[in-house]
Amino acid sequence: MQRIKAELIIFDLDGTLIDSRKDIANSVNYTLKAIGLDPLEDRIITCYVGNGVRSLMEKILFPANSYLFDKGMSIFLDYYAEHLLDNTIFFPGVIETLNYFADKK
């Protein structure tokens, strides 16, 4: 097996190094309650995660509640900014992997 010499290794953060699904789900449900809608199960919300907040909120609110989109986005972003690390954790093995590569040249 040939070794590849790399000068830089870049990792995606959310969904690769960290698991933020719980904080995202909590933020969505806070938003839904704040705009007068029923909360959703975490497993439903996390099915929509992966293409950014705008896409997530469109999938949650459209088409029936599209008139609430701007207000919902604002509430979500404010709440998530204050609670984005409440339950977010590293995936297993991430710390060890980062430490392994930290001093490699």
N, C-alpha and C positions, 0 to 999 in steps of 0.2 A: 504494500500500500504506500503510495506516494504521499508525503506530508506537504501540506500547503503552508507556505509562510504568509502570515497575515500581519498587516500593520495595524489594523483596526477591526474590532468586532463590535457590531451594533445589534442590540436587542430591542424589540418592541417591548414596551412596558406592560400595558394593560392587556391581560389575557395570555401573556407569555411569561412575564416575570411575576406579576401580581394578579390575585383574584379579587376583583372589586365588585363582583356581581351583587353581593348583599347590600353594599352601600348604594349601588345604582338602583336596585329594586326598592330599597327604603326611600330613596329620593323620588322615584316615580310615584310610589304610593302616597307619600306626603303631598306631592303635587296634585294627584287625583283627588285626595280628600279636600285640599285647599280650594279646588275649583268645583267642588260639589259632586264628584263622581265616586263610584265605589272602587276600593282598592282591588288589585289583581294579585294572584298568587305569584310568588317569586319566580317559579319555574316558567310561567307564561312570559313575564317581563324579560327574563334572561334569554329567551328564544329570540328576542328582537335586538339584543346587544351585539355590537360588532361593527357597525358602520357609522358611528358617531351619534351624538346626542340628538341632532336634528332628525335623523332617520328614525331613531328610537321613538321620539315623541310623535312623529308623524304616524308611525305604526300604532302607537297607543291611542292617539286621538282621532285619526282620520278614518273614514269620512264623516262619521256621525257627529263628532265634536270638533270639527276643524275650526269653528269660530273661537274656540278656546286655546288655539295653538300658541299665539304670541304670549298670552298671559301664562299658560302652562310652561312654556320655555323659560320665561323669566323666573317663575317660582322654582322650577327644577334647578336652574343654574345657580341661583342664590343659595338654595338649601344644600345642594351637592357641594358647593364650595366650602360650606361650613362643616360638612359631615363626610367628606370623601375618604377619610382614614379611620372612621369609626370601626369598621369590620374588615377592612381590606388587609389581606395577608399575602406574603410571598408564597408561591407554589413550592411544594416540597423539592428540595435539592437546589433551589435558586441561589441561596447564600453561599453554599459550598462551591457551586459553579462559578459564581462571580469572584469568590476568593481565589479559586484556582487560576483564573485568567488575570487577576489583578496585577500580579508582578511578572507576567510573561512578557518577553520582549522579542 
